[in-house]
Amino acid sequence: MLSLDVCRALTECVEEKARAAGVNAVIAVCDAGGNPISVQCMDDAYLASYDIALNKAYTAVALKMTTKTLSVPAQPGGSLYGIQFT
């Protein structure tokens, strides 16, 4: 189970990595039921990033895999190709 404190620590870590990469990100963390626990929007993040971040967090929980792992079957020809449209 993810506590709010763990989510805050995770968000801070992701925010540091985003800054180092020169990206203004929206960081979303969901609980085991796919419900958002934490959503943080860095200054000047793209407006579209909010929905994308929430959907990615939900999908990772729903499919029980990280977004990195999901990137393989979501490629053209993969078993989950087109997942972003569901």
mmCIF file of the C-alpha atoms, coordinates in Angstrom:
data_MODEL
# 
_entry.id   MODEL 
# 
loop_
_atom_site.group_PDB 
_atom_site.id 
_atom_site.type_symbol 
_atom_site.label_atom_id 
_atom_site.label_alt_id 
_atom_site.label_comp_id 
_atom_site.label_asym_id 
_atom_site.label_entity_id 
_atom_site.label_seq_id 
_atom_site.pdbx_PDB_ins_code 
_atom_site.Cartn_x 
_atom_site.Cartn_y 
_atom_site.Cartn_z 
_atom_site.occupancy 
_atom_site.B_iso_or_equiv 
_atom_site.pdbx_formal_charge 
_atom_site.auth_seq_id 
_atom_site.auth_comp_id 
_atom_site.auth_asym_id 
_atom_site.auth_atom_id 
_atom_site.pdbx_PDB_model_num 
ATOM 1  C CA . MET A 1 1  ? 0.000  0.000  0.000   1.00 0.00 ? 1  MET A CA 1 
ATOM 2  C CA . LEU A 1 2  ? 1.248  3.447  -0.894  1.00 0.00 ? 2  LEU A CA 1 
ATOM 3  C CA . SER A 1 3  ? 0.953  6.070  1.804   1.00 0.00 ? 3  SER A CA 1 
ATOM 4  C CA . LEU A 1 4  ? 0.769  9.746  0.976   1.00 0.00 ? 4  LEU A CA 1 
ATOM 5  C CA . ASP A 1 5  ? 4.258  10.184 2.434   1.00 0.00 ? 5  ASP A CA 1 
ATOM 6  C CA . VAL A 1 6  ? 5.655  7.502  0.099   1.00 0.00 ? 6  VAL A CA 1 
ATOM 7  C CA . CYS A 1 7  ? 3.887  9.145  -2.845  1.00 0.00 ? 7  CYS A CA 1 
ATOM 8  C CA . ARG A 1 8  ? 5.382  12.515 -1.926  1.00 0.00 ? 8  ARG A CA 1 
ATOM 9  C CA . ALA A 1 9  ? 8.875  11.014 -1.783  1.00 0.00 ? 9  ALA A CA 1 
ATOM 10 C CA . LEU A 1 10 ? 8.322  9.286  -5.127  1.00 0.00 ? 10 LEU A CA 1 
ATOM 11 C CA . THR A 1 11 ? 7.006  12.505 -6.657  1.00 0.00 ? 11 THR A CA 1 
ATOM 12 C CA . GLU A 1 12 ? 10.053 14.431 -5.420  1.00 0.00 ? 12 GLU A CA 1 
ATOM 13 C CA . CYS A 1 13 ? 12.374 11.833 -6.972  1.00 0.00 ? 13 CYS A CA 1 
ATOM 14 C CA . VAL A 1 14 ? 10.568 11.980 -10.328 1.00 0.00 ? 14 VAL A CA 1 
ATOM 15 C CA . GLU A 1 15 ? 10.547 15.777 -10.208 1.00 0.00 ? 15 GLU A CA 1 
ATOM 16 C CA . GLU A 1 16 ? 14.334 15.834 -9.684  1.00 0.00 ? 16 GLU A CA 1 
ATOM 17 C CA . LYS A 1 17 ? 14.836 13.502 -12.667 1.00 0.00 ? 17 LYS A CA 1 
ATOM 18 C CA . ALA A 1 18 ? 12.502 15.611 -14.811 1.00 0.00 ? 18 ALA A CA 1 
ATOM 19 C CA . ARG A 1 19 ? 14.411 18.783 -13.925 1.00 0.00 ? 19 ARG A CA 1 
ATOM 20 C CA . ALA A 1 20 ? 17.717 17.083 -14.728 1.00 0.00 ? 20 ALA A CA 1 
ATOM 21 C CA . ALA A 1 21 ? 16.280 16.079 -18.120 1.00 0.00 ? 21 ALA A CA 1 
ATOM 22 C CA . GLY A 1 22 ? 14.968 19.606 -18.733 1.00 0.00 ? 22 GLY A CA 1 
ATOM 23 C CA . VAL A 1 23 ? 11.324 18.452 -18.694 1.00 0.00 ? 23 VAL A CA 1 
ATOM 24 C CA . ASN A 1 24 ? 8.357  20.057 -16.943 1.00 0.00 ? 24 ASN A CA 1 
ATOM 25 C CA . ALA A 1 25 ? 6.302  17.022 -16.011 1.00 0.00 ? 25 ALA A CA 1 
ATOM 26 C CA . VAL A 1 26 ? 3.004  16.132 -14.430 1.00 0.00 ? 26 VAL A CA 1 
ATOM 27 C CA . ILE A 1 27 ? 3.545  13.308 -11.948 1.00 0.00 ? 27 ILE A CA 1 
ATOM 28 C CA . ALA A 1 28 ? 0.608  11.043 -11.037 1.00 0.00 ? 28 ALA A CA 1 
ATOM 29 C CA . VAL A 1 29 ? 0.561  8.156  -8.569  1.00 0.00 ? 29 VAL A CA 1 
ATOM 30 C CA . CYS A 1 30 ? -2.428 5.819  -8.180  1.00 0.00 ? 30 CYS A CA 1 
ATOM 31 C CA . ASP A 1 31 ? -3.325 3.321  -5.479  1.00 0.00 ? 31 ASP A CA 1 
ATOM 32 C CA . ALA A 1 32 ? -4.007 -0.369 -6.134  1.00 0.00 ? 32 ALA A CA 1 
ATOM 33 C CA . GLY A 1 33 ? -7.571 0.473  -7.180  1.00 0.00 ? 33 GLY A CA 1 
ATOM 34 C CA . GLY A 1 34 ? -6.404 2.947  -9.821  1.00 0.00 ? 34 GLY A CA 1 
ATOM 35 C CA . ASN A 1 35 ? -7.471 5.967  -7.804  1.00 0.00 ? 35 ASN A CA 1 
ATOM 36 C CA . PRO A 1 36 ? -5.116 8.965  -7.810  1.00 0.00 ? 36 PRO A CA 1 
ATOM 37 C CA . ILE A 1 37 ? -3.287 9.520  -4.546  1.00 0.00 ? 37 ILE A CA 1 
ATOM 38 C CA . SER A 1 38 ? -1.049 12.313 -5.731  1.00 0.00 ? 38 SER A CA 1 
ATOM 39 C CA . VAL A 1 39 ? -0.864 14.496 -8.824  1.00 0.00 ? 39 VAL A CA 1 
ATOM 40 C CA . GLN A 1 40 ? 1.791  17.193 -9.038  1.00 0.00 ? 40 GLN A CA 1 
ATOM 41 C CA . CYS A 1 41 ? 2.138  19.614 -11.943 1.00 0.00 ? 41 CYS A CA 1 
ATOM 42 C CA . MET A 1 42 ? 5.525  21.217 -12.427 1.00 0.00 ? 42 MET A CA 1 
ATOM 43 C CA . ASP A 1 43 ? 5.506  24.847 -13.535 1.00 0.00 ? 43 ASP A CA 1 
ATOM 44 C CA . ASP A 1 44 ? 4.982  25.239 -17.284 1.00 0.00 ? 44 ASP A CA 1 
ATOM 45 C CA . ALA A 1 45 ? 4.095  21.568 -17.834 1.00 0.00 ? 45 ALA A CA 1 
ATOM 46 C CA . TYR A 1 46 ? 2.016  20.975 -20.938 1.00 0.00 ? 46 TYR A CA 1 
ATOM 47 C CA . LEU A 1 47 ? -1.725 21.096 -20.290 1.00 0.00 ? 47 LEU A CA 1 
ATOM 48 C CA . ALA A 1 48 ? -2.143 17.711 -22.021 1.00 0.00 ? 48 ALA A CA 1 
ATOM 49 C CA . SER A 1 49 ? 0.361  16.152 -19.611 1.00 0.00 ? 49 SER A CA 1 
ATOM 50 C CA . TYR A 1 50 ? -2.230 16.103 -16.813 1.00 0.00 ? 50 TYR A CA 1 
ATOM 51 C CA . ASP A 1 51 ? -4.583 13.649 -18.533 1.00 0.00 ? 51 ASP A CA 1 
ATOM 52 C CA . ILE A 1 52 ? -1.686 11.665 -19.947 1.00 0.00 ? 52 ILE A CA 1 
ATOM 53 C CA . ALA A 1 53 ? -0.074 11.255 -16.511 1.00 0.00 ? 53 ALA A CA 1 
ATOM 54 C CA . LEU A 1 54 ? -3.329 10.135 -14.862 1.00 0.00 ? 54 LEU A CA 1 
ATOM 55 C CA . ASN A 1 55 ? -4.073 7.672  -17.659 1.00 0.00 ? 55 ASN A CA 1 
ATOM 56 C CA . LYS A 1 56 ? -0.544 6.230  -17.556 1.00 0.00 ? 56 LYS A CA 1 
ATOM 57 C CA . ALA A 1 57 ? -0.718 5.764  -13.781 1.00 0.00 ? 57 ALA A CA 1 
ATOM 58 C CA . TYR A 1 58 ? -4.133 4.087  -14.025 1.00 0.00 ? 58 TYR A CA 1 
ATOM 59 C CA . THR A 1 59 ? -3.025 1.820  -16.887 1.00 0.00 ? 59 THR A CA 1 
ATOM 60 C CA . ALA A 1 60 ? 0.081  0.704  -14.990 1.00 0.00 ? 60 ALA A CA 1 
ATOM 61 C CA . VAL A 1 61 ? -2.098 -0.342 -12.050 1.00 0.00 ? 61 VAL A CA 1 
ATOM 62 C CA . ALA A 1 62 ? -4.844 -1.900 -14.198 1.00 0.00 ? 62 ALA A CA 1 
ATOM 63 C CA . LEU A 1 63 ? -2.379 -4.010 -16.195 1.00 0.00 ? 63 LEU A CA 1 
ATOM 64 C CA . LYS A 1 64 ? -0.072 -4.668 -13.216 1.00 0.00 ? 64 LYS A CA 1 
ATOM 65 C CA . MET A 1 65 ? 3.057  -3.552 -15.036 1.00 0.00 ? 65 MET A CA 1 
ATOM 66 C CA . THR A 1 66 ? 5.283  -0.508 -15.131 1.00 0.00 ? 66 THR A CA 1 
ATOM 67 C CA . THR A 1 67 ? 4.936  1.919  -18.002 1.00 0.00 ? 67 THR A CA 1 
ATOM 68 C CA . LYS A 1 68 ? 8.447  0.891  -19.059 1.00 0.00 ? 68 LYS A CA 1 
ATOM 69 C CA . THR A 1 69 ? 7.365  -2.767 -19.264 1.00 0.00 ? 69 THR A CA 1 
ATOM 70 C CA . LEU A 1 70 ? 4.139  -1.746 -21.010 1.00 0.00 ? 70 LEU A CA 1 
ATOM 71 C CA . SER A 1 71 ? 6.081  0.128  -23.689 1.00 0.00 ? 71 SER A CA 1 
ATOM 72 C CA . VAL A 1 72 ? 7.140  -3.179 -25.310 1.00 0.00 ? 72 VAL A CA 1 
ATOM 73 C CA . PRO A 1 73 ? 3.686  -4.720 -26.001 1.00 0.00 ? 73 PRO A CA 1 
ATOM 74 C CA . ALA A 1 74 ? 2.294  -1.250 -26.818 1.00 0.00 ? 74 ALA A CA 1 
ATOM 75 C CA . GLN A 1 75 ? 4.593  -0.921 -29.845 1.00 0.00 ? 75 GLN A CA 1 
ATOM 76 C CA . PRO A 1 76 ? 3.226  -1.557 -33.369 1.00 0.00 ? 76 PRO A CA 1 
ATOM 77 C CA . GLY A 1 77 ? 2.681  -5.274 -33.755 1.00 0.00 ? 77 GLY A CA 1 
ATOM 78 C CA . GLY A 1 78 ? 2.569  -5.826 -29.993 1.00 0.00 ? 78 GLY A CA 1 
ATOM 79 C CA . SER A 1 79 ? -0.347 -7.448 -28.185 1.00 0.00 ? 79 SER A CA 1 
ATOM 80 C CA . LEU A 1 80 ? -1.356 -4.107 -26.602 1.00 0.00 ? 80 LEU A CA 1 
ATOM 81 C CA . TYR A 1 81 ? -0.737 -1.883 -29.617 1.00 0.00 ? 81 TYR A CA 1 
ATOM 82 C CA . GLY A 1 82 ? -3.332 0.915  -29.524 1.00 0.00 ? 82 GLY A CA 1 
ATOM 83 C CA . ILE A 1 83 ? -3.824 0.702  -25.740 1.00 0.00 ? 83 ILE A CA 1 
ATOM 84 C CA . GLN A 1 84 ? -3.746 4.509  -25.595 1.00 0.00 ? 84 GLN A CA 1 
ATOM 85 C CA . PHE A 1 85 ? -7.079 4.600  -27.454 1.00 0.00 ? 85 PHE A CA 1 
ATOM 86 C CA . THR A 1 86 ? -8.990 2.415  -24.991 1.00 0.00 ? 86 THR A CA 1 
# 
